[in-house]
């Protein structure tokens, strides 16, 4: 996969005229490997981030851009950026990564979620959808952090992604730009790209407040979710869709005038019926 040269090093950034980025420079293709190995591009403020992403969007208009905000640029053993869904990540307290057990836990949580929706005193919209599509159940369990799933949280909002990076980071925040195929449905199965993409605001019941405030999407590998050795299977790592990565210093000057980070109580709103159901399932699973 070819990608545009957005993830260049800070050294290369210094060679550019201040606040000036040449169109020829932006549209020059760069290998995915080079982008994942590079340092995130440092931006001084949110306005600069928006301007850079505008360039990326223009030169990649055959793809849809999504964003993910993190506290730092996580690396694999080759020192490349990695964006593994939670079910495939190694954990410090585990002797080994038992994928089979994790999927058993996921299946149990799906059944609990379906039962909770069906028996809830409120009539929850979309109950039939979570019984029909397992990925919709996964999406809710992932978004409300109940258990590991094969899906990765993304957003269509650069503002939301930047706010997550701002809240999670201590000194710096990191924002990834991922390019996915254009969607023609709320649940997009793309067999050619081996990608599934879910638009949460279209598949989540309106009682689920968090996906709407976060403009949430989820993406993952399709159709095979359960290969025995995902560590050696790069298709599970959504970093294969990264076309840029940025970092910024955590300070009030980042937002400048006219913008501010979205408060945590808006990203994680209270009075969320689905959030309460998911919290109970998580507590039951221990």
Legacy VTK file of the C-alpha trace (Angstrom):
# vtk DataFile Version 3.0
C-alpha trace
ASCII
DATASET POLYDATA
POINTS 286 float
0.000 0.000 0.000
1.262 3.449 -0.934
0.520 6.412 1.270
1.196 10.111 1.238
4.246 11.462 2.992
2.660 12.857 6.143
4.515 10.846 8.756
7.916 12.360 8.130
10.438 12.908 10.909
10.850 16.104 12.904
14.199 16.607 11.143
12.501 16.648 7.754
9.850 18.981 9.115
12.539 21.524 9.966
13.562 21.616 6.308
10.164 22.955 5.297
9.494 26.679 5.244
7.687 27.652 8.418
3.912 27.143 8.076
4.399 26.316 4.384
3.916 22.828 2.923
4.427 22.331 -0.805
1.665 20.413 -2.632
4.332 18.462 -4.524
5.790 17.338 -1.215
2.422 16.170 0.110
1.398 14.142 -2.915
4.694 12.260 -3.205
3.863 8.638 -2.226
5.667 7.020 0.681
5.701 3.347 1.624
3.634 2.170 4.569
6.794 0.726 6.116
8.493 4.145 6.106
5.474 5.788 7.708
5.209 3.233 10.502
8.940 3.494 11.241
8.954 7.287 11.276
8.406 9.644 14.184
4.986 11.337 14.300
4.935 14.766 12.723
5.004 17.445 15.421
2.311 20.129 15.096
2.206 23.274 17.198
-1.532 23.693 17.444
-4.918 22.378 16.345
-5.138 24.781 13.397
-1.896 23.360 11.980
-3.183 19.815 12.461
-6.392 20.639 10.563
-4.458 22.232 7.696
-2.185 19.201 7.366
-5.108 16.774 7.405
-6.803 18.870 4.716
-3.813 18.185 2.463
-3.986 14.489 3.223
-7.713 14.357 2.525
-7.306 16.098 -0.825
-4.605 13.734 -2.109
-6.495 10.663 -0.855
-10.019 11.543 -1.942
-10.649 7.977 -3.136
-10.536 6.912 0.536
-12.382 7.912 3.699
-10.265 9.271 6.534
-10.708 8.259 10.174
-8.790 9.271 13.272
-7.595 7.753 16.530
-6.192 9.667 19.497
-3.746 8.003 21.910
-1.346 8.924 24.683
1.672 7.804 22.654
2.865 6.026 19.526
2.915 2.348 20.528
5.558 0.214 18.787
5.978 -3.474 17.980
9.207 -5.492 18.248
10.404 -3.963 14.936
9.849 -0.432 16.271
6.915 0.142 13.942
3.654 1.751 14.976
1.037 -0.845 15.858
-2.751 -0.567 16.179
-3.898 -4.006 17.265
-7.506 -4.478 18.409
-7.702 -5.245 22.117
-8.309 -8.992 21.807
-4.943 -9.494 20.078
-2.792 -7.387 22.412
-0.268 -8.898 24.789
-0.876 -8.243 28.484
1.804 -7.953 31.139
-0.042 -10.206 33.622
-0.468 -13.075 31.152
2.107 -15.818 30.654
1.002 -16.109 27.042
-1.610 -14.656 24.759
-4.497 -17.161 24.867
-6.633 -16.093 21.908
-9.002 -19.032 22.275
-9.838 -18.096 25.870
-10.341 -14.443 24.947
-12.845 -15.368 22.260
-14.671 -17.597 24.760
-14.962 -14.585 27.083
-16.164 -12.450 24.173
-18.817 -15.024 23.206
-20.044 -15.130 26.821
-20.287 -11.323 26.944
-22.225 -11.278 23.660
-24.792 -13.683 25.102
-25.109 -11.583 28.261
-25.563 -8.417 26.217
-28.235 -10.000 24.026
-30.095 -11.323 27.068
-29.898 -7.934 28.799
-31.305 -6.146 25.752
-34.174 -8.631 25.412
-35.147 -8.551 29.105
-34.618 -4.858 29.874
-37.605 -2.992 31.301
-37.142 -0.335 28.634
-37.772 -1.233 25.021
-34.270 -0.849 23.565
-34.171 -0.005 19.882
-31.973 -2.278 17.810
-32.368 -5.405 19.945
-32.926 -7.486 16.790
-29.714 -6.104 15.238
-27.393 -7.377 17.966
-28.933 -10.847 17.564
-28.459 -10.748 13.801
-24.920 -9.319 13.529
-22.294 -10.445 16.039
-20.102 -7.483 15.077
-22.728 -5.055 16.439
-22.529 -6.743 19.825
-18.738 -6.590 19.572
-18.962 -2.887 18.750
-20.902 -2.113 21.929
-18.706 -4.330 24.109
-15.582 -2.685 22.670
-16.855 0.861 22.868
-17.904 0.437 26.499
-14.672 -1.402 27.373
-16.327 -4.619 28.583
-13.815 -7.085 27.100
-11.367 -7.492 24.252
-12.799 -7.646 20.735
-11.405 -7.870 17.180
-12.467 -4.251 16.556
-10.563 -0.977 16.981
-12.186 2.305 18.067
-11.976 5.123 15.533
-13.767 8.405 14.983
-14.735 10.473 11.977
-14.025 13.641 13.982
-10.505 15.063 14.167
-11.695 17.181 17.101
-12.802 14.073 19.032
-9.551 12.205 18.297
-7.472 15.214 19.372
-9.507 15.515 22.584
-8.872 11.851 23.417
-5.141 12.317 22.802
-5.250 15.448 24.960
-7.012 13.717 27.858
-4.932 10.517 27.697
-1.517 12.119 27.203
0.670 13.383 30.024
3.181 15.408 28.029
2.266 14.654 24.424
-0.689 13.315 22.481
-0.699 11.313 19.261
-3.299 11.321 16.478
-3.324 8.686 13.733
-4.939 9.191 10.342
-6.282 5.985 8.797
-7.639 5.564 5.277
-10.477 3.090 4.770
-12.745 2.315 1.817
-15.817 4.490 1.422
-18.832 3.011 3.200
-22.146 2.369 1.475
-23.884 0.927 4.533
-23.853 1.246 8.319
-22.016 -2.083 8.465
-19.467 -2.243 5.677
-17.954 -5.611 4.754
-15.192 -5.106 2.188
-13.910 -8.478 0.978
-11.282 -6.980 -1.351
-9.636 -4.897 1.395
-10.459 -7.503 4.097
-11.937 -4.781 6.302
-15.140 -4.407 8.281
-16.196 -0.907 9.283
-19.157 -0.057 11.508
-20.781 3.354 11.877
-21.896 3.338 15.495
-24.415 6.169 15.244
-26.355 4.097 12.696
-26.330 0.750 14.504
-26.346 1.686 18.195
-29.642 2.231 20.028
-30.277 5.914 20.797
-30.077 5.039 24.517
-26.313 4.557 23.947
-25.040 8.091 24.522
-21.284 7.559 24.208
-21.093 6.606 20.482
-23.062 9.691 19.459
-20.924 12.156 21.405
-17.746 10.474 20.160
-18.886 10.159 16.512
-17.668 6.603 16.876
-16.701 4.023 14.277
-15.087 0.613 14.650
-12.958 -1.275 12.178
-11.334 -4.682 12.059
-10.119 -7.603 9.988
-12.687 -9.433 7.858
-13.638 -12.255 7.345
-11.215 -14.313 9.475
-11.118 -13.227 13.107
-9.545 -16.255 14.790
-6.239 -17.185 13.204
-3.999 -19.029 15.654
-1.051 -16.668 15.299
-2.277 -13.071 14.867
1.129 -11.769 15.907
2.508 -13.132 12.641
-0.554 -12.042 10.658
-0.262 -8.341 9.797
-3.833 -8.125 8.515
-5.020 -8.031 12.154
-3.051 -4.832 12.780
-4.972 -1.744 11.637
-1.679 0.122 11.303
-1.752 -1.260 7.741
-4.297 1.501 7.059
-2.297 4.361 8.617
-1.302 7.121 6.201
-0.166 9.729 8.735
0.601 10.234 12.398
0.910 13.479 14.330
1.926 14.480 17.839
1.494 17.645 19.873
2.453 19.002 23.291
-0.226 18.830 25.975
-0.854 22.469 26.835
-3.620 25.008 26.475
-1.818 26.721 23.606
-2.483 23.675 21.412
-6.167 24.588 20.987
-5.604 28.283 20.354
-8.555 30.654 20.166
-11.969 29.352 19.202
-11.342 25.683 20.052
-11.076 23.624 23.229
-10.781 19.975 24.129
-14.117 18.212 24.501
-14.747 17.707 28.248
-14.491 14.142 29.532
-18.087 14.196 30.767
-19.155 14.727 27.142
-16.908 12.014 25.731
-18.138 9.701 28.508
-21.641 11.030 29.259
-23.650 9.843 32.248
-27.251 8.656 32.258
-26.369 6.060 29.629
-28.638 2.996 29.734
-26.367 0.918 27.507
-23.357 2.004 29.549
-25.084 0.708 32.696
-25.818 -2.646 31.048
-22.223 -2.983 29.861
-20.829 -2.028 33.266
-22.881 -4.771 34.912
-21.634 -7.348 32.387
-18.031 -6.275 32.980
-18.462 -6.619 36.747
-20.044 -10.063 36.346
-17.111 -11.198 34.198
-14.711 -10.090 36.926
LINES 1 287
286 0 1 2 3 4 5 6 7 8 9 10 11 12 13 14 15 16 17 18 19 20 21 22 23 24 25 26 27 28 29 30 31 32 33 34 35 36 37 38 39 40 41 42 43 44 45 46 47 48 49 50 51 52 53 54 55 56 57 58 59 60 61 62 63 64 65 66 67 68 69 70 71 72 73 74 75 76 77 78 79 80 81 82 83 84 85 86 87 88 89 90 91 92 93 94 95 96 97 98 99 100 101 102 103 104 105 106 107 108 109 110 111 112 113 114 115 116 117 118 119 120 121 122 123 124 125 126 127 128 129 130 131 132 133 134 135 136 137 138 139 140 141 142 143 144 145 146 147 148 149 150 151 152 153 154 155 156 157 158 159 160 161 162 163 164 165 166 167 168 169 170 171 172 173 174 175 176 177 178 179 180 181 182 183 184 185 186 187 188 189 190 191 192 193 194 195 196 197 198 199 200 201 202 203 204 205 206 207 208 209 210 211 212 213 214 215 216 217 218 219 220 221 222 223 224 225 226 227 228 229 230 231 232 233 234 235 236 237 238 239 240 241 242 243 244 245 246 247 248 249 250 251 252 253 254 255 256 257 258 259 260 261 262 263 264 265 266 267 268 269 270 271 272 273 274 275 276 277 278 279 280 281 282 283 284 285
